[in-house]
Amino acid sequence: MNIFLWVLQGLLGAAFIGAGAMKASQPVEKLAENMTWVKRYSTNTVRLIGVMEILGGLGLILPWATGIATILTPLAAVGLALIMLLAIVDHARAKEYPMIAVNVVLGALTVIIAVGRF
């Protein structure tokens, strides 16, 4: 089970760090080409979401890897699950149903990490 959780943590950590870095650094106009939800929010909100995803991704990996404040790993997973839940609500309101499936899968995987590491 430990190996399974580590694989999930590594994959999701890398995915959230990459997605967050993109949201935190690229112009909103460029992001809007592939992410229609970006148009509904201010630049600062998109940047905040990006930074939170970067921190959550780092939180999935670093505390457990270093053995320092290991409680932060499941808390980061819970935080990312909350971000995914909010994304599901946003996509449902905008009737962007295909995007909901991605958020459900990512959210479920973060919940598995949270449960496994608590």
Biotite code that builds the C-alpha atoms (Angstrom):
import biotite.structure as struc

atoms = struc.array([
    struc.Atom([0.000, 0.000, 0.000], chain_id="A", res_id=1, res_name="MET", atom_name="CA", element="C"),
    struc.Atom([2.879, 2.361, 0.776], chain_id="A", res_id=2, res_name="ASN", atom_name="CA", element="C"),
    struc.Atom([4.295, 1.944, -2.740], chain_id="A", res_id=3, res_name="ILE", atom_name="CA", element="C"),
    struc.Atom([0.878, 2.533, -4.301], chain_id="A", res_id=4, res_name="PHE", atom_name="CA", element="C"),
    struc.Atom([0.427, 5.733, -2.290], chain_id="A", res_id=5, res_name="LEU", atom_name="CA", element="C"),
    struc.Atom([3.927, 6.912, -3.214], chain_id="A", res_id=6, res_name="TRP", atom_name="CA", element="C"),
    struc.Atom([3.220, 6.386, -6.900], chain_id="A", res_id=7, res_name="VAL", atom_name="CA", element="C"),
    struc.Atom([-0.038, 8.346, -6.577], chain_id="A", res_id=8, res_name="LEU", atom_name="CA", element="C"),
    struc.Atom([1.677, 11.104, -4.614], chain_id="A", res_id=9, res_name="GLN", atom_name="CA", element="C"),
    struc.Atom([4.441, 11.414, -7.188], chain_id="A", res_id=10, res_name="GLY", atom_name="CA", element="C"),
    struc.Atom([2.144, 11.438, -10.203], chain_id="A", res_id=11, res_name="LEU", atom_name="CA", element="C"),
    struc.Atom([-0.428, 13.783, -8.708], chain_id="A", res_id=12, res_name="LEU", atom_name="CA", element="C"),
    struc.Atom([2.243, 16.004, -7.199], chain_id="A", res_id=13, res_name="GLY", atom_name="CA", element="C"),
    struc.Atom([3.901, 16.415, -10.585], chain_id="A", res_id=14, res_name="ALA", atom_name="CA", element="C"),
    struc.Atom([0.546, 16.981, -12.310], chain_id="A", res_id=15, res_name="ALA", atom_name="CA", element="C"),
    struc.Atom([-0.579, 19.656, -9.853], chain_id="A", res_id=16, res_name="PHE", atom_name="CA", element="C"),
    struc.Atom([2.812, 21.377, -9.824], chain_id="A", res_id=17, res_name="ILE", atom_name="CA", element="C"),
    struc.Atom([2.835, 21.484, -13.621], chain_id="A", res_id=18, res_name="GLY", atom_name="CA", element="C"),
    struc.Atom([-0.756, 22.671, -13.947], chain_id="A", res_id=19, res_name="ALA", atom_name="CA", element="C"),
    struc.Atom([-0.279, 25.213, -11.182], chain_id="A", res_id=20, res_name="GLY", atom_name="CA", element="C"),
    struc.Atom([2.927, 26.572, -12.694], chain_id="A", res_id=21, res_name="ALA", atom_name="CA", element="C"),
    struc.Atom([1.136, 27.055, -15.977], chain_id="A", res_id=22, res_name="MET", atom_name="CA", element="C"),
    struc.Atom([-1.731, 28.961, -14.321], chain_id="A", res_id=23, res_name="LYS", atom_name="CA", element="C"),
    struc.Atom([0.620, 31.017, -12.181], chain_id="A", res_id=24, res_name="ALA", atom_name="CA", element="C"),
    struc.Atom([2.981, 32.066, -14.956], chain_id="A", res_id=25, res_name="SER", atom_name="CA", element="C"),
    struc.Atom([1.259, 32.212, -18.348], chain_id="A", res_id=26, res_name="GLN", atom_name="CA", element="C"),
    struc.Atom([-0.860, 35.126, -19.569], chain_id="A", res_id=27, res_name="PRO", atom_name="CA", element="C"),
    struc.Atom([-4.563, 34.607, -18.955], chain_id="A", res_id=28, res_name="VAL", atom_name="CA", element="C"),
    struc.Atom([-5.276, 35.163, -22.651], chain_id="A", res_id=29, res_name="GLU", atom_name="CA", element="C"),
    struc.Atom([-3.065, 32.208, -23.553], chain_id="A", res_id=30, res_name="LYS", atom_name="CA", element="C"),
    struc.Atom([-4.639, 30.032, -20.844], chain_id="A", res_id=31, res_name="LEU", atom_name="CA", element="C"),
    struc.Atom([-8.127, 30.931, -22.101], chain_id="A", res_id=32, res_name="ALA", atom_name="CA", element="C"),
    struc.Atom([-7.375, 29.216, -25.423], chain_id="A", res_id=33, res_name="GLU", atom_name="CA", element="C"),
    struc.Atom([-7.469, 25.803, -23.716], chain_id="A", res_id=34, res_name="ASN", atom_name="CA", element="C"),
    struc.Atom([-9.283, 26.536, -20.461], chain_id="A", res_id=35, res_name="MET", atom_name="CA", element="C"),
    struc.Atom([-12.608, 28.289, -20.955], chain_id="A", res_id=36, res_name="THR", atom_name="CA", element="C"),
    struc.Atom([-13.161, 28.705, -17.216], chain_id="A", res_id=37, res_name="TRP", atom_name="CA", element="C"),
    struc.Atom([-10.292, 31.214, -17.029], chain_id="A", res_id=38, res_name="VAL", atom_name="CA", element="C"),
    struc.Atom([-12.478, 33.839, -18.721], chain_id="A", res_id=39, res_name="LYS", atom_name="CA", element="C"),
    struc.Atom([-14.893, 33.738, -15.777], chain_id="A", res_id=40, res_name="ARG", atom_name="CA", element="C"),
    struc.Atom([-12.278, 34.777, -13.215], chain_id="A", res_id=41, res_name="TYR", atom_name="CA", element="C"),
    struc.Atom([-9.878, 37.631, -12.630], chain_id="A", res_id=42, res_name="SER", atom_name="CA", element="C"),
    struc.Atom([-6.185, 37.254, -13.359], chain_id="A", res_id=43, res_name="THR", atom_name="CA", element="C"),
    struc.Atom([-5.417, 37.300, -9.630], chain_id="A", res_id=44, res_name="ASN", atom_name="CA", element="C"),
    struc.Atom([-7.869, 34.470, -8.964], chain_id="A", res_id=45, res_name="THR", atom_name="CA", element="C"),
    struc.Atom([-6.329, 32.325, -11.712], chain_id="A", res_id=46, res_name="VAL", atom_name="CA", element="C"),
    struc.Atom([-2.864, 33.035, -10.281], chain_id="A", res_id=47, res_name="ARG", atom_name="CA", element="C"),
    struc.Atom([-4.065, 32.144, -6.760], chain_id="A", res_id=48, res_name="LEU", atom_name="CA", element="C"),
    struc.Atom([-5.465, 28.832, -8.000], chain_id="A", res_id=49, res_name="ILE", atom_name="CA", element="C"),
    struc.Atom([-2.129, 28.138, -9.697], chain_id="A", res_id=50, res_name="GLY", atom_name="CA", element="C"),
    struc.Atom([-0.102, 28.915, -6.579], chain_id="A", res_id=51, res_name="VAL", atom_name="CA", element="C"),
    struc.Atom([-2.406, 26.753, -4.432], chain_id="A", res_id=52, res_name="MET", atom_name="CA", element="C"),
    struc.Atom([-1.986, 23.852, -6.861], chain_id="A", res_id=53, res_name="GLU", atom_name="CA", element="C"),
    struc.Atom([1.814, 24.238, -6.743], chain_id="A", res_id=54, res_name="ILE", atom_name="CA", element="C"),
    struc.Atom([1.809, 24.276, -2.936], chain_id="A", res_id=55, res_name="LEU", atom_name="CA", element="C"),
    struc.Atom([-0.591, 21.327, -2.805], chain_id="A", res_id=56, res_name="GLY", atom_name="CA", element="C"),
    struc.Atom([1.563, 19.346, -5.229], chain_id="A", res_id=57, res_name="GLY", atom_name="CA", element="C"),
    struc.Atom([4.674, 20.049, -3.163], chain_id="A", res_id=58, res_name="LEU", atom_name="CA", element="C"),
    struc.Atom([2.711, 19.146, -0.038], chain_id="A", res_id=59, res_name="GLY", atom_name="CA", element="C"),
    struc.Atom([1.855, 15.744, -1.488], chain_id="A", res_id=60, res_name="LEU", atom_name="CA", element="C"),
    struc.Atom([5.531, 14.884, -1.853], chain_id="A", res_id=61, res_name="ILE", atom_name="CA", element="C"),
    struc.Atom([7.923, 16.833, 0.366], chain_id="A", res_id=62, res_name="LEU", atom_name="CA", element="C"),
    struc.Atom([6.631, 16.286, 3.923], chain_id="A", res_id=63, res_name="PRO", atom_name="CA", element="C"),
    struc.Atom([6.337, 12.518, 3.539], chain_id="A", res_id=64, res_name="TRP", atom_name="CA", element="C"),
    struc.Atom([9.638, 12.281, 1.652], chain_id="A", res_id=65, res_name="ALA", atom_name="CA", element="C"),
    struc.Atom([11.579, 14.247, 4.277], chain_id="A", res_id=66, res_name="THR", atom_name="CA", element="C"),
    struc.Atom([9.775, 12.889, 7.318], chain_id="A", res_id=67, res_name="GLY", atom_name="CA", element="C"),
    struc.Atom([9.259, 16.477, 8.516], chain_id="A", res_id=68, res_name="ILE", atom_name="CA", element="C"),
    struc.Atom([5.697, 17.467, 9.459], chain_id="A", res_id=69, res_name="ALA", atom_name="CA", element="C"),
    struc.Atom([4.233, 14.433, 7.709], chain_id="A", res_id=70, res_name="THR", atom_name="CA", element="C"),
    struc.Atom([0.711, 15.518, 8.658], chain_id="A", res_id=71, res_name="ILE", atom_name="CA", element="C"),
    struc.Atom([1.004, 18.098, 5.873], chain_id="A", res_id=72, res_name="LEU", atom_name="CA", element="C"),
    struc.Atom([0.825, 15.409, 3.171], chain_id="A", res_id=73, res_name="THR", atom_name="CA", element="C"),
    struc.Atom([-2.755, 14.265, 3.906], chain_id="A", res_id=74, res_name="PRO", atom_name="CA", element="C"),
    struc.Atom([-3.748, 17.875, 4.595], chain_id="A", res_id=75, res_name="LEU", atom_name="CA", element="C"),
    struc.Atom([-2.398, 18.887, 1.183], chain_id="A", res_id=76, res_name="ALA", atom_name="CA", element="C"),
    struc.Atom([-4.415, 16.045, -0.350], chain_id="A", res_id=77, res_name="ALA", atom_name="CA", element="C"),
    struc.Atom([-7.568, 17.301, 1.389], chain_id="A", res_id=78, res_name="VAL", atom_name="CA", element="C"),
    struc.Atom([-6.867, 20.834, 0.150], chain_id="A", res_id=79, res_name="GLY", atom_name="CA", element="C"),
    struc.Atom([-6.441, 19.625, -3.427], chain_id="A", res_id=80, res_name="LEU", atom_name="CA", element="C"),
    struc.Atom([-9.637, 17.570, -3.132], chain_id="A", res_id=81, res_name="ALA", atom_name="CA", element="C"),
    struc.Atom([-11.422, 20.757, -2.059], chain_id="A", res_id=82, res_name="LEU", atom_name="CA", element="C"),
    struc.Atom([-10.025, 22.609, -5.095], chain_id="A", res_id=83, res_name="ILE", atom_name="CA", element="C"),
    struc.Atom([-11.293, 19.782, -7.320], chain_id="A", res_id=84, res_name="MET", atom_name="CA", element="C"),
    struc.Atom([-14.727, 19.918, -5.655], chain_id="A", res_id=85, res_name="LEU", atom_name="CA", element="C"),
    struc.Atom([-14.927, 23.664, -6.313], chain_id="A", res_id=86, res_name="LEU", atom_name="CA", element="C"),
    struc.Atom([-13.840, 23.058, -9.917], chain_id="A", res_id=87, res_name="ALA", atom_name="CA", element="C"),
    struc.Atom([-16.615, 20.479, -10.324], chain_id="A", res_id=88, res_name="ILE", atom_name="CA", element="C"),
    struc.Atom([-19.180, 22.998, -9.088], chain_id="A", res_id=89, res_name="VAL", atom_name="CA", element="C"),
    struc.Atom([-17.828, 25.685, -11.429], chain_id="A", res_id=90, res_name="ASP", atom_name="CA", element="C"),
    struc.Atom([-17.847, 23.394, -14.473], chain_id="A", res_id=91, res_name="HIS", atom_name="CA", element="C"),
    struc.Atom([-21.367, 22.152, -13.627], chain_id="A", res_id=92, res_name="ALA", atom_name="CA", element="C"),
    struc.Atom([-22.671, 25.733, -13.407], chain_id="A", res_id=93, res_name="ARG", atom_name="CA", element="C"),
    struc.Atom([-21.117, 26.506, -16.796], chain_id="A", res_id=94, res_name="ALA", atom_name="CA", element="C"),
    struc.Atom([-22.463, 23.221, -18.254], chain_id="A", res_id=95, res_name="LYS", atom_name="CA", element="C"),
    struc.Atom([-18.935, 22.056, -19.105], chain_id="A", res_id=96, res_name="GLU", atom_name="CA", element="C"),
    struc.Atom([-19.750, 18.453, -18.337], chain_id="A", res_id=97, res_name="TYR", atom_name="CA", element="C"),
    struc.Atom([-16.753, 16.742, -19.993], chain_id="A", res_id=98, res_name="PRO", atom_name="CA", element="C"),
    struc.Atom([-14.399, 18.677, -17.695], chain_id="A", res_id=99, res_name="MET", atom_name="CA", element="C"),
    struc.Atom([-16.169, 17.368, -14.608], chain_id="A", res_id=100, res_name="ILE", atom_name="CA", element="C"),
    struc.Atom([-14.868, 13.832, -15.196], chain_id="A", res_id=101, res_name="ALA", atom_name="CA", element="C"),
    struc.Atom([-11.243, 15.008, -14.988], chain_id="A", res_id=102, res_name="VAL", atom_name="CA", element="C"),
    struc.Atom([-11.899, 16.791, -11.714], chain_id="A", res_id=103, res_name="ASN", atom_name="CA", element="C"),
    struc.Atom([-13.760, 13.797, -10.268], chain_id="A", res_id=104, res_name="VAL", atom_name="CA", element="C"),
    struc.Atom([-10.842, 11.463, -11.038], chain_id="A", res_id=105, res_name="VAL", atom_name="CA", element="C"),
    struc.Atom([-8.219, 13.853, -9.637], chain_id="A", res_id=106, res_name="LEU", atom_name="CA", element="C"),
    struc.Atom([-10.364, 14.530, -6.586], chain_id="A", res_id=107, res_name="GLY", atom_name="CA", element="C"),
    struc.Atom([-10.904, 10.822, -5.931], chain_id="A", res_id=108, res_name="ALA", atom_name="CA", element="C"),
    struc.Atom([-7.177, 10.136, -6.168], chain_id="A", res_id=109, res_name="LEU", atom_name="CA", element="C"),
    struc.Atom([-6.387, 12.921, -3.711], chain_id="A", res_id=110, res_name="THR", atom_name="CA", element="C"),
    struc.Atom([-8.969, 11.488, -1.304], chain_id="A", res_id=111, res_name="VAL", atom_name="CA", element="C"),
    struc.Atom([-7.276, 8.088, -1.570], chain_id="A", res_id=112, res_name="ILE", atom_name="CA", element="C"),
    struc.Atom([-3.971, 9.719, -0.605], chain_id="A", res_id=113, res_name="ILE", atom_name="CA", element="C"),
    struc.Atom([-5.596, 11.592, 2.282], chain_id="A", res_id=114, res_name="ALA", atom_name="CA", element="C"),
    struc.Atom([-7.226, 8.450, 3.686], chain_id="A", res_id=115, res_name="VAL", atom_name="CA", element="C"),
    struc.Atom([-4.114, 6.340, 3.160], chain_id="A", res_id=116, res_name="GLY", atom_name="CA", element="C"),
    struc.Atom([-1.761, 8.821, 4.824], chain_id="A", res_id=117, res_name="ARG", atom_name="CA", element="C"),
    struc.Atom([-3.970, 9.866, 7.762], chain_id="A", res_id=118, res_name="PHE", atom_name="CA", element="C"),
])
